[in-house]
Amino acid sequence: MRGTGTVVPWMLAALPALAAAQTPAPEAPSAAAVDCPTPVFGPPRYPPELAVRGTGGKVLLDLTIDACGRVLHSTVKTSSGHKKLDEAALTASRGWVLHPADRARAVDGHFEREVAFSIGATDKVVPFAKLDWPESHRRPRYVLEPDFNDFATAATARSAIQVPVEKTMQPPYAGIQSQFFRYGDQLPMEYWLFVYRAGEANLAARYRLAFEQDEPVVRVGIVCDDKPEACEKAREQLLKGLPFAKAR
């Protein structure tokens, strides 16, 4: 073929493949070549209703990360045995960015991290705060606030109403998973009761103490996420008064 200027068809077909083989493929940018965010490890929020009882555990998370160590997805690989602890760990992990040393140990974009919930070896149970319910309202009149609609659900109320664990008082009703505390130092005095089912708040009751025509009154706002008949029964029980402050 030399000197004839002729190229046979099979050569034309082979040229693109030959050119591709000779041209190196571009490398994917490494984490060092892009602007990765600063590592972030926000600690999970310890559910106060578990912390106050000294309930702890360890959660093993399987984290799916990108090249910069940002957590794209997380799942529970080994549960703590408590749904609320597992959920707290998952919620916290969504904002994490792993340290370069951690992401270097990732396998196929996955990294395992253990999250431990503990209140300390020397303080197994956080003591309940002293009940500060005033003597003036030990035998009050309870009044239901039918238009109480500050929160759509009990879970929403629980997320919004927060106090330190050490301010939680002895739950007033035995045998029921609940939490009771005074909220703020404002007047009128305000207390909250949260009742839980399967680790989720499904009833919230707000107690506001006042005097009406020199009579001690407790106004009760209730949010109940249960069946209507169960909520009605709960309202009847709550309006009988707290065990330490029965209704007149």
C-alpha positions as CSV (number, residue, x, y, z in Angstrom):
1,M,0.0,0.0,0.0
2,R,3.0,2.3,0.4
3,G,3.1,5.0,-2.2
4,T,-0.5,4.4,-3.4
5,G,-2.2,6.7,-0.9
6,T,-4.8,4.0,-0.3
7,V,-6.4,3.2,3.1
8,V,-8.5,0.1,3.2
9,P,-11.8,0.2,5.1
10,W,-10.8,-2.0,8.0
11,M,-8.0,0.5,8.8
12,L,-10.6,3.3,9.1
13,A,-12.6,1.3,11.6
14,A,-9.5,0.6,13.7
15,L,-8.3,4.2,13.9
16,P,-10.8,5.5,16.5
17,A,-10.1,2.5,18.8
18,L,-6.4,3.0,18.4
19,A,-6.7,6.7,19.2
20,A,-8.7,5.9,22.3
21,A,-6.2,3.4,23.5
22,Q,-3.3,5.9,23.1
23,T,-5.2,8.8,24.8
24,P,-5.3,8.3,28.6
25,A,-8.8,8.6,30.2
26,P,-9.3,11.6,32.5
27,E,-9.0,10.7,36.1
28,A,-11.9,11.4,38.5
29,P,-11.2,14.3,40.8
30,S,-10.1,13.2,44.2
31,A,-11.4,14.7,47.5
32,A,-8.2,16.7,47.7
33,A,-8.8,18.2,44.3
34,V,-12.2,19.6,45.2
35,D,-13.3,22.1,48.0
36,C,-14.5,19.7,50.7
37,P,-16.3,21.1,53.8
38,T,-14.8,21.0,57.3
39,P,-15.4,17.7,59.1
40,V,-18.5,17.9,61.3
41,F,-19.6,15.5,64.0
42,G,-22.7,16.9,65.8
43,P,-23.5,14.8,68.9
44,P,-27.0,13.2,69.0
45,R,-29.6,14.6,71.3
46,Y,-30.1,12.3,74.2
47,P,-33.9,11.6,74.6
48,P,-34.5,13.1,78.1
49,E,-37.2,10.6,78.9
50,L,-34.5,7.9,78.6
51,A,-31.6,9.9,80.1
52,V,-33.6,10.7,83.3
53,R,-34.0,6.9,83.9
54,G,-30.4,6.1,83.1
55,T,-31.3,4.2,79.9
56,G,-28.4,4.0,77.6
57,G,-27.1,1.9,74.8
58,K,-24.9,1.7,71.7
59,V,-26.0,2.1,68.1
60,L,-23.9,0.9,65.1
61,L,-24.6,3.0,62.0
62,D,-23.8,2.2,58.4
63,L,-23.0,5.5,56.7
64,T,-23.0,6.0,52.9
65,I,-20.6,8.9,52.2
66,D,-19.3,10.8,49.2
67,A,-15.7,11.6,48.3
68,C,-15.6,14.4,50.8
69,G,-17.0,12.3,53.6
70,R,-20.5,13.9,53.6
71,V,-23.1,11.5,54.9
72,L,-25.6,10.8,52.1
73,H,-27.6,8.1,53.8
74,S,-27.5,6.2,57.1
75,T,-29.0,3.1,58.4
76,V,-28.9,1.2,61.7
77,K,-26.7,-1.9,61.4
78,T,-26.9,-2.9,65.1
79,S,-29.7,-1.4,67.2
80,S,-29.3,-0.2,70.8
81,G,-32.5,-1.9,71.7
82,H,-34.3,1.4,72.1
83,K,-36.1,3.0,69.2
84,K,-35.6,6.5,70.5
85,L,-31.8,6.1,70.8
86,D,-31.6,4.6,67.3
87,E,-33.6,7.5,65.9
88,A,-31.5,10.1,67.7
89,A,-28.3,8.6,66.2
90,L,-29.8,8.6,62.7
91,T,-31.0,12.2,63.0
92,A,-27.6,13.4,64.1
93,S,-25.7,11.5,61.4
94,R,-27.5,13.3,58.6
95,G,-25.4,16.4,59.1
96,W,-22.0,14.7,59.6
97,V,-18.9,15.2,57.4
98,L,-16.3,12.6,58.2
99,H,-12.7,13.3,58.9
100,P,-10.2,12.4,56.1
101,A,-8.8,9.6,58.3
102,D,-12.3,8.1,58.6
103,R,-13.2,8.3,55.0
104,A,-9.9,6.8,54.0
105,R,-11.1,3.6,55.9
106,A,-14.4,3.6,54.0
107,V,-15.1,0.5,51.9
108,D,-17.1,1.1,48.7
109,G,-18.4,4.4,50.0
110,H,-19.6,2.9,53.3
111,F,-18.3,3.6,56.8
112,E,-19.5,2.2,60.1
113,R,-19.6,4.4,63.2
114,E,-20.7,3.5,66.7
115,V,-22.8,6.0,68.7
116,A,-22.9,5.5,72.5
117,F,-25.6,6.9,74.8
118,S,-24.5,7.1,78.5
119,I,-24.9,9.5,81.4
120,G,-21.6,8.5,83.0
121,A,-20.3,5.6,85.0
122,T,-20.6,7.5,88.3
123,D,-24.1,8.7,87.8
124,K,-26.3,5.9,86.6
125,V,-29.6,7.7,87.2
126,V,-30.3,11.4,87.0
127,P,-32.4,12.2,90.2
128,F,-35.8,13.7,89.7
129,A,-36.1,17.4,90.5
130,K,-38.0,18.4,93.6
131,L,-41.8,18.9,93.0
132,D,-42.4,22.7,93.3
133,W,-46.2,22.6,92.8
134,P,-47.5,25.4,95.0
135,E,-49.5,24.6,98.1
136,S,-52.2,27.1,97.0
137,H,-53.2,24.7,94.2
138,R,-53.2,21.4,96.1
139,R,-57.1,21.3,95.8
140,P,-57.9,23.4,92.7
141,R,-60.6,23.4,90.2
142,Y,-59.6,22.0,86.9
143,V,-60.9,23.6,83.7
144,L,-60.5,22.2,80.2
145,E,-59.4,24.6,77.5
146,P,-61.4,23.3,74.5
147,D,-59.7,25.7,72.1
148,F,-56.2,24.8,73.0
149,N,-54.6,24.4,69.5
150,D,-51.0,25.6,70.0
151,F,-49.7,22.3,68.6
152,A,-51.1,20.0,66.0
153,T,-49.8,16.8,67.6
154,A,-48.4,15.7,70.9
155,A,-45.1,14.9,69.2
156,T,-44.9,18.4,67.8
157,A,-45.5,19.8,71.3
158,R,-42.7,17.5,72.7
159,S,-40.3,18.8,70.1
160,A,-41.0,22.4,70.9
161,I,-41.2,22.2,74.7
162,Q,-37.7,21.4,76.0
163,V,-36.1,21.5,79.5
164,P,-32.8,20.1,80.9
165,V,-33.0,16.6,82.1
166,E,-32.3,17.6,85.7
167,K,-35.6,19.6,85.8
168,T,-37.8,16.6,85.1
169,M,-39.9,15.7,88.1
170,Q,-41.3,12.4,89.3
171,P,-44.0,11.3,86.8
172,P,-47.3,11.7,88.6
173,Y,-49.0,8.5,87.2
174,A,-47.3,5.2,88.1
175,G,-47.0,2.5,85.5
176,I,-47.3,4.9,82.6
177,Q,-44.3,6.0,80.5
178,S,-44.5,9.8,81.0
179,Q,-42.5,13.0,81.7
180,F,-43.5,15.9,83.9
181,F,-41.8,19.2,84.5
182,R,-42.3,22.9,85.1
183,Y,-41.7,24.9,81.9
184,G,-40.1,28.3,82.4
185,D,-40.3,30.7,85.3
186,Q,-43.1,32.9,84.0
187,L,-46.4,33.6,85.5
188,P,-48.9,32.0,85.4
189,M,-46.9,28.9,86.4
190,E,-46.9,26.3,83.7
191,Y,-46.4,22.6,83.8
192,W,-46.3,19.9,81.1
193,L,-47.1,16.2,81.1
194,F,-46.1,14.0,78.2
195,V,-47.4,10.5,77.9
196,Y,-45.5,8.1,75.6
197,R,-46.4,5.0,73.7
198,A,-43.7,2.9,72.0
199,G,-41.3,5.7,72.7
200,E,-43.4,8.4,71.0
201,A,-45.3,11.1,72.7
202,N,-49.0,10.5,72.0
203,L,-50.5,12.8,74.6
204,A,-49.5,16.3,75.9
205,A,-51.2,18.2,78.7
206,R,-50.4,21.8,79.6
207,Y,-51.3,22.9,83.2
208,R,-51.5,26.7,83.8
209,L,-52.1,27.8,87.4
210,A,-54.2,30.8,88.2
211,F,-56.7,32.4,90.6
212,E,-60.2,33.3,89.4
213,Q,-62.4,35.1,91.9
214,D,-59.9,34.1,94.6
215,E,-60.4,30.4,93.7
216,P,-57.3,28.3,92.7
217,V,-57.8,27.1,89.1
218,V,-55.7,24.9,86.8
219,R,-56.5,25.3,83.2
220,V,-55.6,22.2,81.2
221,G,-54.9,22.2,77.4
222,I,-54.7,18.7,76.0
223,V,-53.4,17.3,72.7
224,C,-54.1,13.7,72.1
225,D,-53.1,11.6,69.1
226,D,-54.9,8.4,70.1
227,K,-58.3,7.1,69.0
228,P,-61.2,9.4,69.9
229,E,-62.6,7.1,72.7
230,A,-59.1,6.8,74.2
231,C,-58.6,10.5,74.1
232,E,-62.0,11.2,75.8
233,K,-61.1,8.7,78.5
234,A,-57.7,10.4,79.0
235,R,-59.4,13.9,79.3
236,E,-61.8,12.6,82.0
237,Q,-58.9,11.2,83.9
238,L,-56.8,14.3,83.7
239,L,-59.6,16.6,84.8
240,K,-59.9,14.6,88.0
241,G,-56.6,16.2,88.9
242,L,-53.0,15.2,89.4
243,P,-52.4,12.6,92.2
244,F,-50.8,15.2,94.4
245,A,-53.4,17.9,93.5
246,K,-56.8,16.4,93.2
247,A,-59.7,18.4,91.8
248,R,-62.2,19.9,94.1
